[in-house]
Every structure is written in structure tokens, then in C-alpha cells.
Amino acid sequence: MAVCEDEKNLREDLCAQCAAILSELQIEHTVTPYSSAEELEAAFSAGAEFSLLCLDILMDGKTGMKLAQELRERDDRTSILFITGSTEFLKDGYSVRPIQYLLKPVSREDLEQAIKTDLRLYHQPRTVTFRVAGRTFVLPAEDILCAESRDHGSVLHTTHGEQFILCPLSQMQEYLPKDRFCRCHNSFIVNLFHIRRVSSRTICLTDGRDLSIGRRYDDRNGGKPCVL
């Protein structure tokens, strides 16, 4: 794990808290501090690998947001936990699929919950089991890009192709884990961790396909937001 924060006291505090939380969870770990995005970038260039980045958004020089965007362009799957003093950049950050945003000053409780979420979502194998009409389908949750309503059933668009399952999208929504998937349109359920970019009415996925955001799911129109 890496902690990148340009404020020395906060950086040291975050490192100490992360180490304590991981120790309590009995997770073998190393927590490495970095004082700038450039310093962390140099570590990546030298071959360093981290399962989780605790990354300040606004720093002198290159911002944490810019570094995170470059990591995702390289298809780096390192988990990112943003630390910020402002909510100004929340929407921009969805394109890099962060675990969470934590506002400064960071509370121990919020930090622990974010680390537990990362462990649960990315470091434990997860599958989705569908039992429909006497047939059973088992798919890794991370392989599912989105589900689409079609021909009185649902098509699962996956990283390996399409799978048609004879159940309506409303039933499909019950099968898919709610911490990974969200309804964004009457015809679509999207995997939050395959979102590359969100514009005013469109979601771009990691495979390049675009999904529309329905009016009832657009929080600007008083609906349920697609991305939480």
C-alpha cells in the first residue's frame, strides 16, 4: 500500500492509521509514504506495485487526480482511495473508479471502512450465480460489463462476449451485487467498476461502449443517481 500526501503530518498519520488497521485485520502489509505524485510515479516506473493507493487529489506539481487518470490509461488496476479537502473534483474522479473519497480531516472509522471495502471488492474472489428455468449460470462479477434488457430477457455483456438469460432486467437486478452494479436506464444495469467516464447523459465503459443515463436515474432530474 502507498500513501501519497504532501502534508507531512497528515501523511505520517495516514500511514500509521493504515498500518494499524491492516494489522488488526491480520493482513500482511507494507505501507510506503510518498510526498508527491512525481515521487510515486517514479516508484511505478521503477517497477513498484501496490494493491491500494491512498492518494491526495490536490498537491503541488502533478495532482493526484492526474496521476490516477494516467494509471487508468495504462489499465492499471491498483485500487485508489482519494483524500481531499473539497468535493469539487468528485464527478471527475468517477472515471478512475476510486474506492471512495475521504474528506480531510480523515476519521479512523471512515478510513477503516474504505480499506475493508477494497478488501471485499477487489481481493476476494466473487462470482454471481443465476438460477433460471432450471439452469444455473456462474460468472465472475468483474467480467460483467453491463446487463441489457432484450427479448423478454437480459443480455449480459461480458469481457468474453454475450450471455442471454431468460429473466427480465428487474429480476437480473436482484441477482447482481448492489455494491458493484447500479441501474442507469430502464434498459441497462452497469458495473460501476467498468465505468471509464461519465458525461451529462452518457456512461462510457472500459470496452468503449456507451450507455445512456435515463432521466429517472439522473440525480439532476430528481431521480436516483447512477453512480453513488
C-alpha positions, -999 to 999 in steps of 0.1 A, spaced: 0 0 0 12 36 -7 2 68 9 8 99 -13 2 132 6 22 164 5 13 174 41 39 158 63 18 154 94 -12 141 76 10 117 56 25 103 87 -8 100 104 -24 82 74 5 57 72 2 49 109 -36 45 108 -34 23 77 -8 1 92 -28 -3 124 -60 -11 106 -43 -37 84 -26 -52 114 -59 -55 133 -74 -72 102 -44 -96 102 -35 -86 66 2 -88 58 12 -54 46 38 -27 39 27 10 39 51 32 19 48 71 21 53 94 -8 53 132 -6 43 140 -42 27 124 -73 61 127 -91 78 106 -64 51 80 -66 52 80 -104 90 74 -102 84 44 -80 59 29 -105 84 35 -133 110 16 -112 86 -14 -110 69 -8 -77 34 -24 -73 7 -15 -48 -27 -31 -41 -41 2 -28 -32 39 -32 -43 64 -6 -40 95 -28 -43 132 -21 -61 149 -50 -46 184 -48 -8 185 -44 19 209 -57 31 199 -91 12 170 -106 -22 164 -89 -33 131 -76 -62 131 -100 -39 135 -130 -17 106 -118 -48 84 -112 -61 91 -147 -27 82 -162 -27 49 -142 -61 40 -156 -50 48 -192 -23 21 -187 -51 -2 -175 -35 -3 -141 -60 -20 -117 -45 -6 -85 -73 4 -61 -75 42 -54 -87 59 -23 -89 96 -27 -81 120 1 -95 155 -5 -103 188 13 -130 196 -13 -160 180 -30 -151 199 -62 -135 170 -80 -159 142 -71 -175 139 -106 -142 140 -124 -129 112 -102 -155 86 -113 -136 79 -145 -108 64 -124 -131 42 -104 -120 51 -69 -129 30 -39 -141 61 -20 -135 98 -13 -125 107 22 -127 143 33 -99 159 54 -95 155 83 -98 118 77 -115 98 105 -102 64 116 -137 49 112 -141 61 76 -106 50 67 -111 16 81 -144 12 63 -128 22 30 -100 -3 34 -125 -31 43 -145 -22 12 -114 -25 -10 -105 -59 5 -141 -71 0 -144 -59 -36 -110 -65 -51 -91 -90 -30 -117 -117 -25 -129 -139 -54 -166 -131 -63 -190 -148 -86 -226 -142 -95 -249 -172 -97 -281 -171 -118 -307 -198 -115 -333 -195 -141 -357 -221 -156 -338 -250 -142 -305 -238 -154 -276 -224 -134 -251 -198 -147 -220 -188 -127 -200 -158 -139 -172 -137 -122 -187 -104 -112 -157 -85 -126 -162 -99 -161 -197 -84 -164 -197 -50 -181 -234 -44 -181 -268 -61 -184 -292 -51 -212 -330 -58 -214 -337 -77 -246 -365 -100 -260 -382 -105 -226 -349 -115 -210 -315 -100 -203 -282 -100 -222 -250 -99 -200 -223 -81 -219 -190 -96 -205 -153 -92 -213 -156 -126 -231 -188 -120 -251 -225 -120 -246 -247 -143 -225 -285 -143 -229 -305 -153 -198 -343 -156 -198 -352 -133 -170 -363 -97 -170 -339 -69 -161 -358 -63 -128 -350 -98 -117 -315 -96 -130 -310 -66 -107 -318 -88 -77 -290 -113 -87 -263 -87 -92 -244 -74 -61 -256 -39 -52 -222 -27 -42 -210 -33 -78 -240 -27 -100 -265 1 -105 -295 7 -127 -287 36 -150 -316 33 -175 -348 13 -180 -328 -9 -204 -294 -11 -186 -276 -21 -154 -240 -10 -153 -210 -25 -135 -196 5 -115 -161 -8 -118 -162 -8 -156 -171 29 -159 -144 49 -177 -161 82 -180 -195 99 -171 -208 128 -192 -241 147 -189 -263 119 -203 -239 91 -212 -217 65 -194 -186 53 -213 -174 18 -203 -139 3 -203 -146 -16 -235 -156 17 -253 -193 11 -254 -216 40 -244 -248 36 -222 -275 62 -219 -285 76 -185 -322 76 -182 -340 107 -169 -354 88 -139 -319 78 -129 -303 112 -134 -300 129 -100 -302 163 -117 -338 155 -125 -346 143 -90 -340 106 -98 -318 81 -82 -282 88 -93 -265 61 -113 -231 65 -96 -231 70 -58 
